[in-house]
């Protein structure tokens, strides 16, 4: 098979975290006196590192971004992490890949301890060879940094045998920076234009199309 390792993003790819993440952001913004009534305006937060998003979308300075992330985690660590839903068909699809001999690796910008809790809560961890996330400090760690960490932890020498699957530009850009192919999935929070403009090797709309890419 062309690919041996299948790297997976979490938010917007394996699960739909929209409710929990936006509730956490709303909670953090209220600490700054900001009341956001349109939840959909917060969807761009789903996927990228939080520090980057608070700066980009609300103009927060570095110290404000760090405080906002701490507030975010107050809600997320208590409630938000489980206000989440596994996309239909994902468990069965993961099992099929494992049965065919693929090694599945989680590579998420979410802090690793949160990612592990979510994967175990929704019974997805059992399919994965490694679970890799960002450090809890989240000091401007990029998706490429997380992917490199996963490569190192898996002792992968040939990145041409790795395929990264995600729904945002950070996933495909990170994969490209690390020299590997990527799949942009269209059931998450990134648009077709975002994924194409940032160099996704493949685009898929559903799991059937994804299976064809992986097994080709």
C-alpha positions in Angstrom: 0.0 0.0 0.0 1.2 3.5 -0.8 0.5 4.9 2.7 1.3 3.1 5.9 0.5 5.8 8.5 -2.7 7.7 8.4 -2.5 10.9 10.5 -5.8 12.4 11.6 -6.9 15.8 12.8 -9.5 15.7 15.6 -11.8 18.7 15.5 -13.9 18.9 12.4 -12.5 15.6 11.1 -13.2 12.8 13.5 -15.7 14.7 15.6 -17.9 17.8 15.4 -16.8 19.9 18.4 -18.8 23.0 17.4 -21.0 23.3 20.5 -18.3 22.8 23.1 -15.7 25.0 21.4 -18.0 27.9 20.7 -19.4 27.7 24.3 -15.9 27.9 25.6 -15.1 30.9 23.4 -18.3 32.7 24.4 -17.3 32.1 28.1 -13.8 33.5 27.5 -15.0 36.6 25.6 -17.5 37.4 28.3 -14.6 37.7 30.7 -13.4 40.7 28.5 -16.9 42.2 28.4 -17.5 41.0 24.8 -20.9 39.5 24.1 -21.1 37.6 20.8 -24.6 36.7 19.8 -23.8 35.0 16.5 -22.2 31.6 17.3 -21.3 31.0 13.6 -18.8 33.8 13.8 -16.8 31.6 16.1 -16.5 28.6 13.8 -13.2 29.8 12.4 -11.7 29.1 15.8 -12.3 25.4 15.3 -9.0 23.8 14.2 -6.3 26.5 14.4 -4.3 27.2 17.6 -6.3 29.4 20.0 -3.7 32.0 20.6 -3.6 32.7 16.8 -7.4 32.9 16.6 -7.9 35.4 19.5 -5.4 37.7 18.0 -6.7 37.3 14.4 -10.4 37.7 15.1 -10.6 39.9 18.1 -7.3 41.9 17.9 -6.1 40.7 21.4 -2.6 41.5 22.4 -0.3 38.6 23.4 -1.1 38.8 27.1 -4.8 39.1 26.4 -4.6 36.0 24.2 -2.9 34.0 26.9 -5.6 35.1 29.5 -8.4 34.3 27.0 -7.0 30.8 26.5 -6.9 30.2 30.3 -10.6 31.3 30.5 -11.4 29.1 27.5 -9.9 26.1 29.3 -11.9 26.8 32.4 -15.1 26.0 30.6 -13.7 23.5 28.1 -12.0 21.4 30.8 -15.2 21.2 32.8 -17.9 20.9 30.2 -16.9 21.9 26.7 -14.6 18.9 25.9 -17.6 16.6 26.0 -20.1 18.9 24.1 -18.9 17.0 21.1 -20.2 14.4 18.6 -18.4 11.7 16.6 -19.2 12.0 12.9 -21.4 9.2 11.5 -19.5 6.2 10.2 -16.1 7.2 11.7 -15.7 4.3 14.2 -16.5 1.7 11.5 -14.2 3.4 9.1 -11.3 3.5 11.5 -11.8 -0.2 12.3 -11.7 -1.0 8.6 -8.4 0.7 8.2 -6.9 -1.0 11.3 -8.1 -4.4 9.9 -6.3 -3.6 6.7 -3.0 -3.0 8.5 -2.8 0.8 8.6 -1.4 2.6 11.6 -3.6 5.5 12.7 -2.1 8.5 14.4 -3.9 11.5 15.9 -2.2 14.8 15.2 -4.2 17.7 16.7 -3.5 21.2 17.7 -5.6 20.6 20.8 -3.6 20.1 24.0 -2.7 16.5 24.2 -4.3 15.8 27.6 -7.7 17.1 26.3 -7.4 15.2 23.1 -6.7 12.0 24.9 -9.7 12.5 27.2 -12.0 13.1 24.3 -10.7 10.1 22.3 -11.1 7.9 25.3 -14.5 9.3 26.2 -15.9 8.6 22.7 -14.1 5.2 22.5 -11.9 6.2 19.5 -8.5 5.9 21.2 -8.5 2.1 20.8 -8.1 2.4 17.0 -5.0 4.6 17.3 -1.3 3.7 17.3 -0.3 7.1 18.8 -2.2 10.2 20.1 -0.3 13.4 19.6 -1.3 16.9 20.5 0.1 20.3 21.4 1.8 21.1 24.6 -0.4 22.6 27.3 1.5 25.8 27.2 0.6 26.2 23.5 3.4 28.7 23.0 2.8 29.4 19.3 3.1 25.7 18.4 2.1 25.1 14.8 0.3 22.2 13.2 3.6 21.3 11.5 5.2 21.1 14.9 2.6 18.6 16.1 3.0 16.6 12.9 6.8 16.5 13.4 6.3 15.4 16.9 4.1 12.5 15.7 6.6 11.5 13.0 9.3 11.4 15.7 7.2 9.4 18.2 6.4 6.9 15.5 10.0 6.7 14.3 8.9 7.3 10.7 11.8 7.7 8.3 9.9 7.9 5.0 7.2 10.6 5.1 6.0 9.6 1.7 4.3 6.7 3.5 2.2 9.1 5.6 -1.1 10.7 4.7 -2.5 13.6 6.8 -6.3 14.0 7.0 -7.9 17.3 8.2 -10.5 19.9 7.5 -8.6 23.2 7.8 -5.7 24.9 6.0 -3.4 24.3 9.0 -3.7 20.6 8.4 -2.8 20.7 4.8 -0.1 23.4 5.2 1.4 21.4 8.1 1.5 18.3 6.0 3.1 20.1 3.1 5.7 21.7 5.4 6.6 18.2 6.6 6.8 16.8 3.0 3.7 14.6 3.1 0.5 14.2 1.2 -2.8 15.5 2.6 -6.5 15.0 2.3 -8.9 17.9 2.9 -12.3 16.7 4.1 -15.3 18.8 3.3 -17.6 17.7 6.2 -15.7 19.8 8.7 -15.2 23.6 9.1 -12.9 24.4 6.3 -14.1 25.4 2.8 -13.2 23.9 -0.5 -11.4 27.1 -1.5 -9.4 27.2 1.8 -8.2 23.7 1.3 -7.4 24.0 -2.4 -5.6 27.3 -2.0 -3.4 25.8 0.7 -2.3 22.8 -1.3 -4.4 19.8 -0.3 -3.3 16.8 -2.3 -6.8 15.4 -2.4 -10.3 16.7 -1.5 -13.1 14.4 -0.4 -16.8 14.9 0.5 -17.5 11.7 2.4 -15.9 8.5 3.8 -16.4 6.5 0.6 -14.3 9.0 -1.3 -11.7 9.0 1.5 -11.5 5.2 1.4 -10.7 5.3 -2.4 -7.8 7.8 -1.7 -6.3 5.7 1.1 -6.6 2.4 -0.7 -5.6 3.6 -4.2 
